[in-house]
């Protein structure tokens, strides 16, 4: 297993019982809170289930709640994690991973909630939520997080209108822009996408966390909070592809690994639109989740719904963006993908061995953009790295293509800082790693030195 603890020079994973500023809170408090909200949401929808499915819907609602209530008790009382039984396509991979964890601990019993890695048990809880729903037809495809994602989208309307208006303004003379002007717009929209990652419902335990004002107005004030900014390394990858493409060849193929639905997804679509319109990219391959995940992560339904809502908006520039995005999907310039690996607990350094088909797909990219905190945790194996360890070293051999991580800090892992930078931040703000106040734009190419 590529992600084994105890390898030379590789620190231990963050534990579920780690007493840092975030992880222990995750297992002992925030995860039960999320479970309780899921149970309440399913219960509140029982009339809708009855209307759609009759008594079978009520039976399914009660069945799902019973399983989730048992899960909450297991979590709070440090019971062993249990094998999955729902028969979904990823079930065997999950159960094999549990056996790996058991072998690492050297126990005869399966690992328990508090004795496992933080990343594993957090992902496991969300997968068990989906199992509880899947085992109770006819509500097997119900998304208990959908209402929150929809609310986040509509409560961010002013901000969405602002960035759509900006994008459409750029479109008007985009073919006449100089390289300097192209770079200026790229920097703005990259940072808009970066700070869009603050809108994360899993961190707020499902509480409202939308973007109310135009993000463009605050970029200057937020710039000092970008702890690592590798934009100058990302730009040549795109620009060199654009120049090399000429009139015949295609520009860069970009893979965009999504995080949250709602406002953040809009910021990602706006950036992707700009990359295509400016000929910095010829195709964008979006990757999202195949299951409702981490409260607000993007699924295919969220992706399609967002474009449909944008297209139908009673705002000229939003609607124009929606029309253009629909056409990108229709002609293949944009495409959406999901893969079971994105909702497994595996560190990304395991991908080549455990999901070689996905790894091979990523290798075709000229640039991969990873959004958000969970992707960063998986990129860096969610371990107790020293803050000055290089981003490349923390990737532990995961180099399918040049990659860029856009992330606001919400977990106790961060690499690639300058000597003393972490200590200075800790002295000024003990919660700097978990508040979402700070961010990074980190780039890595396999050609870089550690």
KETI-348346 format. One record per residue (C-alpha): residue number from 1; residue in three letters; chain; x, y, z. Coordinates in steps of 0.25 Angstrom, whole numbers. Layout:
% residues N
n:res:chain:c1:c2:c3
NUM:ALA:A:X:Y:Z
...
//
This chain:
% residues 450
n:res:chain:c1:c2:c3
1:UNK:A:0:0:0
2:UNK:A:6:13:-5
3:UNK:A:1:21:7
4:UNK:A:6:13:19
5:UNK:A:10:20:31
6:UNK:A:25:19:36
7:UNK:A:32:20:23
8:UNK:A:45:27:24
9:UNK:A:43:42:24
10:UNK:A:28:41:23
11:UNK:A:20:45:36
12:UNK:A:8:38:42
13:UNK:A:-6:41:37
14:UNK:A:-14:51:45
15:UNK:A:-22:43:54
16:UNK:A:-37:43:57
17:UNK:A:-33:45:72
18:UNK:A:-22:56:68
19:UNK:A:-24:68:78
20:UNK:A:-20:79:68
21:UNK:A:-30:90:65
22:UNK:A:-39:83:56
23:UNK:A:-38:67:55
24:UNK:A:-43:63:69
25:UNK:A:-54:73:67
26:UNK:A:-58:67:54
27:UNK:A:-60:53:60
28:UNK:A:-66:57:74
29:UNK:A:-75:68:70
30:UNK:A:-76:72:55
31:UNK:A:-79:58:49
32:UNK:A:-90:55:59
33:UNK:A:-96:69:56
34:UNK:A:-96:66:41
35:UNK:A:-102:52:44
36:UNK:A:-113:59:52
37:UNK:A:-116:69:41
38:UNK:A:-117:58:31
39:UNK:A:-127:50:40
40:UNK:A:-135:63:42
41:UNK:A:-135:66:27
42:UNK:A:-140:52:23
43:UNK:A:-151:52:34
44:UNK:A:-155:66:29
45:UNK:A:-157:60:15
46:UNK:A:-166:49:19
47:UNK:A:-178:55:14
48:UNK:A:-171:57:0
49:UNK:A:-167:42:1
50:UNK:A:-181:38:4
51:UNK:A:-187:47:-8
52:UNK:A:-177:41:-18
53:UNK:A:-176:27:-13
54:UNK:A:-188:24:-3
55:UNK:A:-186:15:9
56:UNK:A:-173:10:3
57:UNK:A:-167:24:4
58:UNK:A:-171:25:19
59:UNK:A:-165:11:21
60:UNK:A:-152:15:14
61:UNK:A:-151:28:22
62:UNK:A:-152:20:35
63:UNK:A:-142:10:30
64:UNK:A:-132:20:26
65:UNK:A:-133:28:40
66:UNK:A:-132:15:48
67:UNK:A:-118:12:41
68:UNK:A:-113:26:42
69:UNK:A:-117:27:57
70:UNK:A:-109:14:59
71:UNK:A:-97:20:51
72:UNK:A:-98:32:60
73:UNK:A:-97:24:73
74:UNK:A:-85:15:67
75:UNK:A:-78:28:64
76:UNK:A:-80:35:78
77:UNK:A:-76:22:85
78:UNK:A:-64:18:78
79:UNK:A:-69:5:72
80:UNK:A:-62:-3:61
81:UNK:A:-64:2:47
82:UNK:A:-73:-8:39
83:UNK:A:-72:-14:25
84:UNK:A:-81:-8:15
85:UNK:A:-92:-17:10
86:UNK:A:-100:-9:0
87:UNK:A:-94:-15:-13
88:UNK:A:-90:-2:-19
89:UNK:A:-79:-2:-29
90:UNK:A:-69:3:-19
91:UNK:A:-73:-6:-8
92:UNK:A:-61:-16:-9
93:UNK:A:-51:-5:-10
94:UNK:A:-56:1:3
95:UNK:A:-56:-12:10
96:UNK:A:-42:-16:5
97:UNK:A:-37:-2:10
98:UNK:A:-43:-5:24
99:UNK:A:-35:-18:24
100:UNK:A:-22:-10:20
101:UNK:A:-25:-1:32
102:UNK:A:-27:-13:41
103:UNK:A:-13:-19:36
104:UNK:A:-6:-5:39
105:UNK:A:-11:-5:53
106:UNK:A:-8:-20:55
107:UNK:A:-21:-23:62
108:UNK:A:-30:-35:60
109:UNK:A:-42:-26:61
110:UNK:A:-46:-15:51
111:UNK:A:-41:-1:54
112:UNK:A:-50:7:62
113:UNK:A:-55:22:60
114:UNK:A:-45:28:69
115:UNK:A:-33:19:66
116:UNK:A:-34:21:51
117:UNK:A:-28:32:42
118:UNK:A:-36:45:42
119:UNK:A:-37:45:26
120:UNK:A:-42:30:26
121:UNK:A:-53:32:37
122:UNK:A:-59:45:31
123:UNK:A:-60:39:17
124:UNK:A:-65:26:23
125:UNK:A:-77:34:30
126:UNK:A:-81:40:17
127:UNK:A:-81:27:10
128:UNK:A:-89:20:21
129:UNK:A:-99:31:20
130:UNK:A:-101:27:5
131:UNK:A:-102:13:9
132:UNK:A:-113:16:18
133:UNK:A:-121:23:7
134:UNK:A:-117:13:-3
135:UNK:A:-122:1:5
136:UNK:A:-136:7:6
137:UNK:A:-143:8:-8
138:UNK:A:-150:15:-13
139:UNK:A:-142:27:-8
140:UNK:A:-129:21:-12
141:UNK:A:-125:33:-20
142:UNK:A:-129:43:-10
143:UNK:A:-118:54:-8
144:UNK:A:-120:59:7
145:UNK:A:-111:70:4
146:UNK:A:-118:76:-8
147:UNK:A:-126:87:-1
148:UNK:A:-114:93:5
149:UNK:A:-107:93:-8
150:UNK:A:-119:100:-15
151:UNK:A:-120:110:-4
152:UNK:A:-105:114:-5
153:UNK:A:-107:116:-20
154:UNK:A:-119:125:-18
155:UNK:A:-113:133:-7
156:UNK:A:-101:136:-15
157:UNK:A:-109:142:-27
158:UNK:A:-102:156:-26
159:UNK:A:-88:151:-26
160:UNK:A:-92:141:-37
161:UNK:A:-97:153:-45
162:UNK:A:-85:161:-43
163:UNK:A:-75:151:-48
164:UNK:A:-84:147:-60
165:UNK:A:-85:161:-63
166:UNK:A:-70:163:-62
167:UNK:A:-67:150:-71
168:UNK:A:-77:155:-82
169:UNK:A:-70:168:-82
170:UNK:A:-56:161:-84
171:UNK:A:-63:153:-96
172:UNK:A:-66:165:-104
173:UNK:A:-51:168:-108
174:UNK:A:-44:156:-104
175:UNK:A:-38:153:-117
176:UNK:A:-31:166:-117
177:UNK:A:-25:165:-103
178:UNK:A:-10:166:-101
179:UNK:A:-2:155:-93
180:UNK:A:-1:164:-81
181:UNK:A:-16:167:-82
182:UNK:A:-19:152:-83
183:UNK:A:-11:150:-71
184:UNK:A:-18:161:-63
185:UNK:A:-31:155:-65
186:UNK:A:-26:141:-62
187:UNK:A:-20:145:-49
188:UNK:A:-34:151:-45
189:UNK:A:-42:139:-49
190:UNK:A:-32:129:-43
191:UNK:A:-33:137:-29
192:UNK:A:-48:138:-30
193:UNK:A:-49:123:-32
194:UNK:A:-39:121:-20
195:UNK:A:-47:129:-11
196:UNK:A:-60:123:-15
197:UNK:A:-55:111:-7
198:UNK:A:-58:118:6
199:UNK:A:-73:114:3
200:UNK:A:-72:100:9
201:UNK:A:-84:94:16
202:UNK:A:-77:82:21
203:UNK:A:-68:92:29
204:UNK:A:-80:100:35
205:UNK:A:-87:87:38
206:UNK:A:-98:90:27
207:UNK:A:-100:104:33
208:UNK:A:-102:115:22
209:UNK:A:-89:120:16
210:UNK:A:-92:127:4
211:UNK:A:-85:138:-4
212:UNK:A:-93:151:-2
213:UNK:A:-84:162:-9
214:UNK:A:-76:163:-22
215:UNK:A:-63:155:-20
216:UNK:A:-56:164:-30
217:UNK:A:-57:176:-20
218:UNK:A:-49:169:-9
219:UNK:A:-38:162:-17
220:UNK:A:-28:173:-13
221:UNK:A:-31:172:2
222:UNK:A:-30:157:1
223:UNK:A:-17:156:-6
224:UNK:A:-8:157:7
225:UNK:A:-15:144:12
226:UNK:A:-10:136:0
227:UNK:A:1:129:7
228:UNK:A:7:123:-5
229:UNK:A:4:128:-19
230:UNK:A:10:120:-31
231:UNK:A:2:127:-41
232:UNK:A:14:131:-49
233:UNK:A:17:116:-50
234:UNK:A:3:112:-55
235:UNK:A:2:123:-65
236:UNK:A:14:118:-75
237:UNK:A:7:104:-75
238:UNK:A:-5:110:-81
239:UNK:A:2:121:-89
240:UNK:A:12:112:-96
241:UNK:A:1:102:-100
242:UNK:A:-6:114:-106
243:UNK:A:6:119:-114
244:UNK:A:10:105:-118
245:UNK:A:-4:101:-123
246:UNK:A:-4:111:-134
247:UNK:A:-15:111:-145
248:UNK:A:-15:95:-145
249:UNK:A:-12:88:-132
250:UNK:A:-21:89:-120
251:UNK:A:-18:98:-108
252:UNK:A:-16:92:-94
253:UNK:A:-25:80:-89
254:UNK:A:-29:84:-74
255:UNK:A:-35:75:-64
256:UNK:A:-43:82:-53
257:UNK:A:-45:74:-41
258:UNK:A:-57:81:-34
259:UNK:A:-60:83:-20
260:UNK:A:-73:90:-15
261:UNK:A:-86:93:-22
262:UNK:A:-93:106:-21
263:UNK:A:-85:119:-22
264:UNK:A:-72:112:-23
265:UNK:A:-76:104:-35
266:UNK:A:-80:116:-42
267:UNK:A:-66:122:-40
268:UNK:A:-60:109:-46
269:UNK:A:-69:110:-58
270:UNK:A:-65:125:-60
271:UNK:A:-51:122:-60
272:UNK:A:-52:110:-69
273:UNK:A:-60:119:-79
274:UNK:A:-49:129:-79
275:UNK:A:-39:118:-81
276:UNK:A:-46:114:-94
277:UNK:A:-50:127:-99
278:UNK:A:-36:132:-98
279:UNK:A:-31:120:-105
280:UNK:A:-22:116:-93
281:UNK:A:-30:103:-93
282:UNK:A:-37:95:-104
283:UNK:A:-44:86:-95
284:UNK:A:-48:85:-80
285:UNK:A:-51:72:-73
286:UNK:A:-58:74:-60
287:UNK:A:-58:63:-50
288:UNK:A:-68:63:-39
289:UNK:A:-74:53:-29
290:UNK:A:-82:41:-32
291:UNK:A:-89:41:-19
292:UNK:A:-94:53:-10
293:UNK:A:-82:56:-2
294:UNK:A:-76:65:9
295:UNK:A:-90:72:10
296:UNK:A:-87:82:-2
297:UNK:A:-78:75:-12
298:UNK:A:-82:75:-27
299:UNK:A:-89:63:-33
300:UNK:A:-94:62:-48
301:UNK:A:-108:66:-44
302:UNK:A:-102:78:-37
303:UNK:A:-94:82:-49
304:UNK:A:-105:80:-59
305:UNK:A:-115:87:-50
306:UNK:A:-106:99:-48
307:UNK:A:-104:101:-63
308:UNK:A:-119:100:-65
309:UNK:A:-122:110:-54
310:UNK:A:-111:120:-60
311:UNK:A:-117:119:-73
312:UNK:A:-131:122:-68
313:UNK:A:-127:133:-59
314:UNK:A:-135:147:-61
315:UNK:A:-121:154:-63
316:UNK:A:-116:156:-76
317:UNK:A:-101:153:-74
318:UNK:A:-104:141:-65
319:UNK:A:-113:135:-76
320:UNK:A:-103:138:-86
321:UNK:A:-93:130:-78
322:UNK:A:-102:119:-77
323:UNK:A:-105:118:-92
324:UNK:A:-90:118:-95
325:UNK:A:-87:107:-84
326:UNK:A:-98:98:-90
327:UNK:A:-92:100:-104
328:UNK:A:-78:96:-98
329:UNK:A:-84:83:-93
330:UNK:A:-92:80:-106
331:UNK:A:-80:82:-115
332:UNK:A:-70:74:-105
333:UNK:A:-62:86:-101
334:UNK:A:-66:83:-87
335:UNK:A:-69:70:-81
336:UNK:A:-73:64:-67
337:UNK:A:-67:52:-62
338:UNK:A:-68:44:-48
339:UNK:A:-61:32:-43
340:UNK:A:-62:24:-31
341:UNK:A:-48:27:-27
342:UNK:A:-52:42:-23
343:UNK:A:-61:37:-12
344:UNK:A:-51:26:-6
345:UNK:A:-43:30:6
346:UNK:A:-30:27:-2
347:UNK:A:-18:37:-3
348:UNK:A:-16:41:-17
349:UNK:A:-2:35:-17
350:UNK:A:-10:22:-17
351:UNK:A:-17:25:-30
352:UNK:A:-8:19:-40
353:UNK:A:-9:6:-33
354:UNK:A:-23:6:-29
355:UNK:A:-30:14:-40
356:UNK:A:-20:12:-52
357:UNK:A:-31:16:-62
358:UNK:A:-33:29:-55
359:UNK:A:-18:32:-54
360:UNK:A:-17:29:-68
361:UNK:A:-28:39:-72
362:UNK:A:-21:50:-63
363:UNK:A:-8:47:-70
364:UNK:A:-14:53:-83
365:UNK:A:-16:66:-77
366:UNK:A:-6:78:-79
367:UNK:A:-11:84:-66
368:UNK:A:-19:78:-54
369:UNK:A:-26:88:-45
370:UNK:A:-30:82:-31
371:UNK:A:-40:90:-24
372:UNK:A:-42:91:-9
373:UNK:A:-38:85:5
374:UNK:A:-42:70:3
375:UNK:A:-34:69:-10
376:UNK:A:-22:76:-3
377:UNK:A:-23:66:9
378:UNK:A:-23:55:-1
379:UNK:A:-12:61:-9
380:UNK:A:-3:62:3
381:UNK:A:-7:49:9
382:UNK:A:-13:57:21
383:UNK:A:-1:55:29
384:UNK:A:7:63:40
385:UNK:A:17:69:30
386:UNK:A:26:80:34
387:UNK:A:21:93:28
388:UNK:A:34:95:21
389:UNK:A:33:82:13
390:UNK:A:32:84:-1
391:UNK:A:18:82:-8
392:UNK:A:25:72:-18
393:UNK:A:30:63:-6
394:UNK:A:17:63:0
395:UNK:A:10:58:-13
396:UNK:A:19:45:-11
397:UNK:A:20:42:-25
398:UNK:A:7:46:-30
399:UNK:A:10:53:-43
400:UNK:A:1:50:-54
401:UNK:A:2:64:-60
402:UNK:A:6:78:-56
403:UNK:A:-4:81:-45
404:UNK:A:-9:93:-37
405:UNK:A:-16:93:-24
406:UNK:A:-26:104:-21
407:UNK:A:-30:103:-6
408:UNK:A:-34:112:6
409:UNK:A:-29:106:18
410:UNK:A:-39:98:27
411:UNK:A:-31:86:32
412:UNK:A:-18:83:40
413:UNK:A:-9:81:28
414:UNK:A:-1:91:20
415:UNK:A:13:89:13
416:UNK:A:21:98:4
417:UNK:A:23:110:14
418:UNK:A:35:118:16
419:UNK:A:44:116:28
420:UNK:A:37:122:40
421:UNK:A:24:126:33
422:UNK:A:16:115:40
423:UNK:A:21:120:54
424:UNK:A:18:134:51
425:UNK:A:4:131:46
426:UNK:A:2:122:59
427:UNK:A:6:134:68
428:UNK:A:-3:144:61
429:UNK:A:-15:134:59
430:UNK:A:-15:120:66
431:UNK:A:-27:116:56
432:UNK:A:-19:120:44
433:UNK:A:-20:106:38
434:UNK:A:-35:104:40
435:UNK:A:-42:117:39
436:UNK:A:-43:118:23
437:UNK:A:-36:132:25
438:UNK:A:-24:128:18
439:UNK:A:-22:121:4
440:UNK:A:-11:115:-5
441:UNK:A:-9:114:-20
442:UNK:A:1:103:-21
443:UNK:A:7:97:-34
444:UNK:A:16:85:-36
445:UNK:A:22:79:-48
446:UNK:A:29:66:-48
447:UNK:A:41:73:-54
448:UNK:A:42:82:-41
449:UNK:A:53:79:-31
450:UNK:A:48:75:-17
//
